[in-house]
């Protein structure tokens, strides 16, 4: 199968993530989208990051009813911070029957040359790029292994959702109902 990998801290997962993943799974040649829950992004230092198992639980609740989606905790057992190239290699070794491709936002494309072994990612895995607000132009846009995918540009952020929760405001419609119920029950982000 051809698998699109959607990396993120998913702190928490929200409808913006799900809409992009659904567009990738239904309008491209990808067979499935796997959500790679990252314990720690090497470019982010986040004090409000929930434990990786709690974030994995929320992703699993959010995607439960979609057979084209899967969650993976492959990075949980890897050295931290984990780098995308290392995760891609580990997944390819573990699942040699699949081909893996990276899903990123257009905002990451402009900075992609800063990623560890970005040239190897392009050569061996390739990118599916969705639009993001305030994306910088990148010369990589013309690379043969970069596919631009038309998807809704939603500026929903997990930071905004966490801020709403701290202020006691509603997050209804920003996250799936099962995720909202889980967050409230566990009193996350307060």
Backbone torsions as a table, in degrees:
resi	resn	phi	psi	omega
1	UNK	NA	155.0	176.1
2	UNK	-97.6	115.4	-172.2
3	UNK	-111.9	128.4	171.1
4	UNK	-93.2	131.6	-178.5
5	UNK	-104.7	120.7	-179.3
6	UNK	-109.6	99.6	-178.4
7	UNK	-83.9	147.4	173.7
8	UNK	178.7	163.4	173.5
9	UNK	-80.0	-25.2	178.4
10	UNK	47.7	61.5	-170.2
11	UNK	-119.9	61.9	5.8
12	UNK	-99.6	171.2	171.4
13	UNK	-65.5	142.6	-179.4
14	UNK	-137.8	176.8	-174.7
15	UNK	-63.5	-28.5	176.3
16	UNK	-60.0	-44.9	176.4
17	UNK	-59.4	-46.2	-174.9
18	UNK	-67.8	-37.8	178.9
19	UNK	-65.6	-46.0	178.5
20	UNK	-60.7	-46.5	-179.4
21	UNK	-61.4	-40.0	-179.7
22	UNK	-66.7	-41.4	176.6
23	UNK	-60.1	-44.4	179.9
24	UNK	-61.8	-41.6	-176.0
25	UNK	-76.2	-21.6	-173.9
26	UNK	-113.7	-14.8	-177.3
27	UNK	-117.9	-2.7	179.4
28	UNK	-116.5	-174.5	178.2
29	UNK	-86.2	9.1	177.3
30	UNK	-74.9	137.9	177.8
31	UNK	-83.5	-35.8	-179.3
32	UNK	-146.0	160.9	170.3
33	UNK	-120.6	125.8	176.8
34	UNK	-104.9	128.6	175.9
35	UNK	-86.6	116.6	179.7
36	UNK	-97.8	105.3	-179.3
37	UNK	-78.7	116.2	-175.3
38	UNK	-94.2	125.8	177.6
39	UNK	-62.7	-39.2	-177.7
40	UNK	-154.8	123.7	175.6
41	UNK	-80.8	127.0	-178.6
42	UNK	-61.6	-19.0	-179.3
43	UNK	-96.7	-4.1	-176.6
44	UNK	-125.6	139.2	169.8
45	UNK	-118.0	110.7	-171.6
46	UNK	-125.6	113.7	-179.6
47	UNK	-73.5	-22.6	-177.1
48	UNK	-95.1	19.0	-178.5
49	UNK	-75.1	118.5	176.1
50	UNK	-66.2	159.9	176.1
51	UNK	-56.0	144.8	-175.8
52	UNK	-58.1	-35.6	-179.6
53	UNK	-68.5	-34.4	176.6
54	UNK	-67.0	-41.0	178.8
55	UNK	-68.6	-36.5	176.3
56	UNK	-63.1	-43.3	177.6
57	UNK	-56.8	-44.6	-178.1
58	UNK	-66.0	-40.1	177.6
59	UNK	-62.0	-45.8	-179.9
60	UNK	-60.9	-39.7	177.6
61	UNK	-65.2	-38.3	-176.7
62	UNK	-69.4	-31.2	-172.7
63	UNK	-108.4	4.4	-173.1
64	UNK	-48.8	-39.5	-172.6
65	UNK	-94.8	9.7	-177.9
66	UNK	-116.7	108.8	-178.0
67	UNK	-68.1	-12.8	177.6
68	UNK	-86.1	-5.3	-178.8
69	UNK	-111.2	148.5	175.3
70	UNK	-148.5	149.2	175.7
71	UNK	-109.7	144.4	177.0
72	UNK	-133.6	141.5	177.4
73	UNK	-107.5	27.3	-175.0
74	UNK	-52.3	-33.0	-176.6
75	UNK	-79.9	-12.8	-176.3
76	UNK	-62.0	-31.2	-177.7
77	UNK	-98.9	6.5	-178.6
78	UNK	-96.6	158.2	176.5
79	UNK	-57.8	145.8	-178.5
80	UNK	-109.9	140.0	-3.9
81	UNK	-72.2	150.1	178.8
82	UNK	-93.6	143.4	179.9
83	UNK	-104.6	143.5	-174.5
84	UNK	-53.9	-43.4	-178.0
85	UNK	-59.9	-40.3	-179.3
86	UNK	-66.3	-39.4	178.4
87	UNK	-66.8	-42.7	178.4
88	UNK	-59.6	-44.6	179.8
89	UNK	-64.4	-42.9	179.8
90	UNK	-62.5	-44.1	179.0
91	UNK	-63.7	-41.6	-179.1
92	UNK	-65.0	-36.1	177.2
93	UNK	-69.8	-39.4	-177.1
94	UNK	-74.9	-32.9	-177.4
95	UNK	-127.9	69.3	-175.9
96	UNK	-66.0	-15.7	179.5
97	UNK	-75.5	-12.8	-178.2
98	UNK	-107.0	156.8	167.3
99	UNK	-110.3	137.6	-174.3
100	UNK	-112.6	142.5	-177.6
101	UNK	-140.0	143.3	-174.1
102	UNK	-92.2	131.4	174.6
103	UNK	-101.2	123.4	177.6
104	UNK	-137.3	161.2	174.9
105	UNK	-83.7	154.1	178.4
106	UNK	-57.0	-27.5	177.6
107	UNK	-66.3	-26.8	177.4
108	UNK	-82.9	-22.1	-177.2
109	UNK	-63.1	-39.5	179.5
110	UNK	-64.2	-25.5	-179.7
111	UNK	-104.4	3.6	-171.3
112	UNK	-61.2	-30.2	179.4
113	UNK	-64.7	-13.7	177.2
114	UNK	-85.6	-10.3	-177.2
115	UNK	-74.6	147.9	177.5
116	UNK	-60.3	126.9	178.3
117	UNK	52.4	40.2	-177.7
118	UNK	-57.6	-33.4	-179.2
119	UNK	-66.6	-35.3	177.7
120	UNK	-71.0	-38.0	176.9
121	UNK	-60.2	-46.5	179.2
122	UNK	-61.0	-46.2	-174.8
123	UNK	-67.7	-45.4	-171.1
124	UNK	-98.6	-19.7	-174.9
125	UNK	-123.2	-44.4	-180.0
126	UNK	81.4	166.3	-174.8
127	UNK	-124.7	141.5	167.0
128	UNK	-112.0	118.0	-171.2
129	UNK	-114.1	127.3	176.9
130	UNK	-107.7	151.9	-177.3
131	UNK	-68.0	145.2	175.7
132	UNK	-137.2	146.9	177.2
133	UNK	-60.0	146.4	175.8
134	UNK	60.5	33.3	176.7
135	UNK	-76.3	137.0	176.1
136	UNK	-83.9	146.2	176.0
137	UNK	-63.2	149.2	179.5
138	UNK	-138.0	139.9	176.6
139	UNK	-70.1	-15.1	178.5
140	UNK	-68.9	-13.5	-178.1
141	UNK	-57.7	-25.8	-178.8
142	UNK	-96.9	3.1	179.3
143	UNK	-65.5	138.1	-178.1
144	UNK	-62.6	-20.9	179.7
145	UNK	-100.8	17.3	175.2
146	UNK	-111.9	118.8	178.6
147	UNK	-110.1	123.0	175.2
148	UNK	-86.1	130.2	-177.2
149	UNK	-118.6	124.6	178.5
150	UNK	-73.3	117.6	179.4
151	UNK	-141.8	156.3	177.3
152	UNK	-59.2	139.9	177.8
153	UNK	-93.7	99.5	-177.5
154	UNK	-108.0	127.0	-179.2
155	UNK	-102.4	55.6	175.0
156	UNK	-95.7	130.7	-179.5
157	UNK	-122.5	147.9	176.2
158	UNK	-64.1	-31.9	177.6
159	UNK	-61.0	-45.4	178.7
160	UNK	-60.9	-42.9	179.8
161	UNK	-62.4	-43.6	178.5
162	UNK	-63.3	-39.7	178.3
163	UNK	-63.2	-43.0	177.2
164	UNK	-57.5	-45.7	-178.9
165	UNK	-62.7	-41.4	178.7
166	UNK	-61.7	-33.3	-178.8
167	UNK	-89.5	1.0	-179.7
168	UNK	75.1	21.9	-179.3
169	UNK	-93.2	159.4	-177.3
170	UNK	-70.6	141.8	172.1
171	UNK	-115.4	15.1	-179.8
172	UNK	-55.7	139.7	-179.2
173	UNK	75.2	-13.5	177.9
174	UNK	-87.1	-25.8	177.1
175	UNK	-129.6	156.3	175.3
176	UNK	-59.7	150.8	-177.1
177	UNK	-54.8	-42.5	-179.2
178	UNK	-63.9	-34.1	178.3
179	UNK	-71.6	-43.0	178.1
180	UNK	-59.5	-46.1	179.0
181	UNK	-59.8	-41.1	179.6
182	UNK	-64.9	-44.9	179.7
183	UNK	-60.5	-45.6	-178.8
184	UNK	-65.8	-45.4	-178.5
185	UNK	-61.5	-38.8	-177.4
186	UNK	-90.5	-4.0	-178.9
187	UNK	56.2	43.6	178.3
188	UNK	-72.4	150.3	171.4
189	UNK	65.5	17.9	-180.0
190	UNK	-88.1	NA	NA
